[in-house]
């Protein structure tokens, strides 16, 4: 059974957030934990660069400082979205999304963790 989640968009533009311009110090992010996805878009192509879980603003700030992630900005605009989840869902959702999206950059995901299927971005 697929868990229905809400992928966060910019409510003012109804578009996905620009990874490089998103204000990660905004009060909104205080204590927000979940799973996030960073991808690039270019005409006719989109590819997930990195996904992960944890404290959303801290993790995204860390990723902005990584050249291996930032190099993909030259392929197209970097976008980001996330879902807020319970702590016990983070690893399972992350594992499911990593299998579905096959991110260009990623870590190993524990095999003993059971996947938690969720609706994909834009669905």
Secondary structure, DSSP 8 states (H G I E B T S, - for coil): --B------BTTTTB-EETTT--TTSGGGTT-EEEEEEEEEETTEEEEEEEEEEEHHHHHHHHHT-HHHHGGGGTSEEEEEEEE--GGGHHHHHHHHHHHH--SS-----TTS----B--TT-
